[in-house]
Amino acid sequence: MRRFLLASTTVIALAAGVYPVLITSSWAADLATVYRRPSIVIAYNWTGCFIGAQGGGGSQFDSQTGMDGVGVFGGGQAGCNYQINSFVVGIEGEGVWSTLRSRNDTITLAPGGMSSMATERNKSFYDVAVRFGYTFFDRTLIYTKLGVAWSNQSYNLVAITPPLATTTTAASWRTPGVLIGEGFECEITPQWIARIEMDMFFFDATDVTFATTGGPPPFIQTVNSRDIVAKLGLSYKFL
């Protein structure tokens, strides 16, 4: 009987010593599972400067030919952004070479009639604009832009009068204007940003001197034009 009581007491003491250890180990494992350290998500910051390339196409209308035309262009852009909460402000400069043009071909079928080919080209244009944007879903930005622009234009008219009389009229000039645009940007990596944008250019009325070969003396006319373009671009952001 005494041996039985002694053995029972020993078993109870051992159980009392081991059970808290098992409970403590189990709770520690549960706590380690429940209270894992949360992962840290770093928000993208649009503040910084960038440089990139762009290309696209569009249409042009000018008062000299009185016609609409199309063309393509390619060039680059550079600028800087500054983010304030979800709002982004910035400044940007662009410059492109262009094949935008409008053309007016005329043929007079009457006896002794003439034919002519008139073409106005927007050979290149560049602009400086401020941008106002709003970022959402962290890595996307929608923006509008407003700025000043300049265009290098040229005009060429070839008129043929039977039997073989040919008259050439030509001019080249630079004209200022305004730019209004809207765009969307998406961060591909922390340093590479893709964009899609649509711009409207309104170039001022400019007095242009047209030189004529084989015809009347030079003359002056007022010319204005407008362009609507769509572009795709890729920029590298300096961290």
C-alpha positions in Angstrom: 0.0 0.0 0.0 2.8 2.4 0.9 4.6 1.5 -2.3 1.4 2.2 -4.3 0.9 5.6 -2.7 4.6 6.5 -3.3 4.4 5.6 -6.9 1.1 7.5 -7.4 2.6 10.6 -5.7 5.7 10.4 -8.0 3.5 10.2 -11.2 1.3 13.1 -10.2 4.4 15.3 -9.4 6.0 14.5 -12.7 2.8 15.2 -14.6 2.4 18.5 -12.8 5.9 19.5 -13.8 5.6 18.4 -17.5 2.1 19.6 -18.3 2.9 23.4 -17.9 5.9 22.9 -20.1 3.7 21.3 -22.8 1.1 24.1 -22.5 3.7 26.8 -22.5 5.4 25.3 -25.6 2.0 25.0 -27.4 1.0 28.5 -26.6 4.3 29.9 -27.7 3.9 28.1 -31.1 0.4 29.5 -31.4 1.5 33.0 -30.5 4.4 32.8 -33.0 1.9 31.8 -35.7 -0.7 34.5 -34.8 1.7 37.4 -34.2 3.8 37.2 -37.3 5.6 40.5 -38.3 3.5 42.1 -41.1 5.2 42.6 -44.5 6.1 46.2 -45.3 4.7 47.7 -48.5 6.6 50.7 -49.9 4.4 53.2 -51.8 5.8 54.5 -55.1 6.9 58.1 -55.1 6.6 60.1 -58.3 9.0 62.8 -57.1 12.1 62.9 -59.3 13.4 63.8 -62.8 13.1 61.7 -65.9 14.2 61.5 -69.6 12.7 59.4 -72.3 11.7 58.8 -75.9 8.3 59.0 -77.7 6.6 58.5 -81.0 3.1 58.8 -82.5 1.0 60.2 -85.2 -1.7 62.8 -85.8 -3.4 65.2 -88.1 -2.8 68.8 -89.2 -5.0 71.6 -90.7 -3.6 74.8 -92.1 -5.2 77.9 -93.6 -2.9 78.1 -96.6 -3.9 74.8 -98.2 -7.3 74.7 -96.5 -6.9 70.9 -96.1 -6.4 68.3 -93.4 -3.5 65.9 -93.5 -1.8 63.2 -91.4 1.8 62.2 -90.5 4.0 60.6 -87.9 6.6 62.0 -85.5 9.3 60.8 -83.1 11.5 62.5 -80.5 12.0 62.7 -76.7 11.0 64.3 -73.5 12.6 65.3 -70.2 11.2 66.8 -67.0 10.8 66.6 -63.2 7.8 65.8 -60.9 7.0 66.6 -57.3 4.4 64.6 -55.3 2.2 66.1 -52.6 0.1 63.3 -51.0 -1.8 61.9 -54.0 -1.2 65.0 -56.2 1.7 65.4 -58.6 2.9 68.6 -60.2 5.8 68.9 -62.7 7.4 70.6 -65.7 8.3 68.9 -68.9 10.0 69.8 -72.2 9.6 67.9 -75.5 11.0 68.0 -79.0 10.2 65.9 -82.1 10.8 65.6 -85.8 7.6 65.3 -87.8 6.1 64.4 -91.2 2.8 66.0 -90.4 1.5 67.7 -93.5 -1.6 68.9 -95.3 -1.8 68.9 -99.1 -4.1 70.3 -101.7 -3.9 69.1 -105.3 -5.9 71.0 -107.9 -6.5 70.1 -111.5 -8.4 72.4 -113.9 -9.8 70.3 -116.7 -11.0 73.3 -118.9 -9.0 74.0 -122.1 -5.8 75.8 -121.2 -6.4 74.9 -117.5 -3.6 74.4 -114.9 -2.7 71.9 -112.2 -1.1 72.6 -108.8 0.3 70.8 -105.8 0.4 72.7 -102.5 1.9 71.2 -99.4 2.4 72.6 -95.9 4.6 70.6 -93.6 5.2 70.7 -89.8 8.8 69.7 -90.0 9.4 69.7 -86.2 7.8 71.1 -83.1 8.8 71.4 -79.4 7.1 72.6 -76.2 7.5 73.4 -72.5 4.5 72.6 -70.3 3.4 72.2 -66.7 1.7 69.1 -65.6 -1.0 68.5 -62.9 -1.7 64.9 -62.0 -3.4 62.6 -59.6 -2.0 59.2 -58.7 -4.3 56.2 -57.9 -3.6 52.5 -57.3 -0.2 53.7 -56.2 1.7 53.2 -59.5 -0.6 54.9 -62.0 -0.9 58.6 -62.8 -3.5 60.6 -64.8 -2.6 64.2 -65.7 -3.4 67.2 -67.7 -0.8 69.6 -69.2 -0.7 73.2 -70.4 2.2 74.9 -72.1 3.7 76.9 -75.0 4.9 75.4 -78.2 6.9 76.3 -81.4 6.7 74.8 -84.8 9.0 74.8 -87.9 6.7 75.0 -90.9 7.3 75.0 -94.6 5.1 75.5 -97.7 5.7 74.5 -101.3 3.4 75.1 -104.3 4.1 73.9 -107.8 1.7 75.2 -110.5 1.9 74.0 -114.1 0.2 75.9 -116.9 0.1 74.6 -120.4 2.1 74.2 -122.4 4.9 73.8 -119.9 5.0 76.9 -117.8 5.9 76.1 -114.2 5.6 78.4 -111.2 7.1 77.5 -107.8 6.1 79.2 -104.5 7.9 78.4 -101.3 8.3 79.6 -97.7 9.7 78.5 -94.3 8.9 80.0 -90.9 8.7 79.4 -87.2 5.5 80.0 -85.3 4.5 79.9 -81.6 1.4 78.4 -80.2 -0.2 76.8 -77.1 -0.5 73.2 -76.0 -3.3 71.5 -74.2 -3.0 67.8 -73.4 -4.0 64.8 -71.2 -2.2 61.6 -70.5 -1.8 58.5 -68.4 1.3 57.0 -67.0 2.1 53.7 -65.4 5.2 52.6 -63.4 6.6 49.4 -64.9 9.6 49.2 -62.5 10.8 51.8 -60.0 12.8 53.4 -62.8 10.8 52.8 -66.0 7.5 54.6 -66.7 5.3 54.1 -69.7 2.8 56.8 -71.0 0.0 57.4 -73.5 -1.0 61.0 -74.2 -3.1 63.1 -76.5 -2.2 66.7 -77.3 -3.7 69.6 -79.2 -1.5 72.4 -80.6 -2.9 75.7 -81.7 -0.3 77.7 -83.6 -0.7 81.5 -83.9 -1.5 83.4 -87.1 1.8 84.4 -88.6 2.6 86.7 -91.5 4.7 84.7 -93.9 6.7 85.9 -97.0 6.2 83.6 -100.0 8.9 83.7 -102.6 7.9 82.8 -106.2 10.0 81.5 -109.0 8.8 82.1 -112.6 5.9 84.1 -111.5 4.8 87.3 -109.5 7.2 88.9 -107.0 7.2 87.8 -103.3 4.1 88.4 -101.3 2.9 88.1 -97.7 0.0 86.1 -96.4 -1.2 85.2 -92.9 -1.1 81.5 -92.0 -2.3 79.6 -89.0 -2.5 75.9 -88.3 -3.5 73.3 -85.6 -2.4 69.8 -84.9 -3.9 66.9 -82.9 -1.5 64.2 -82.0 -1.5 60.9 -80.0 1.8 59.5 -78.6 3.3 56.6 -76.7 6.4 57.2 -74.6 8.8 55.5 -72.3 10.8 57.4 -69.6 13.7 56.5 -67.3 13.3 58.0 -63.8 16.4 58.9 -61.8 16.1 57.6 -58.2 
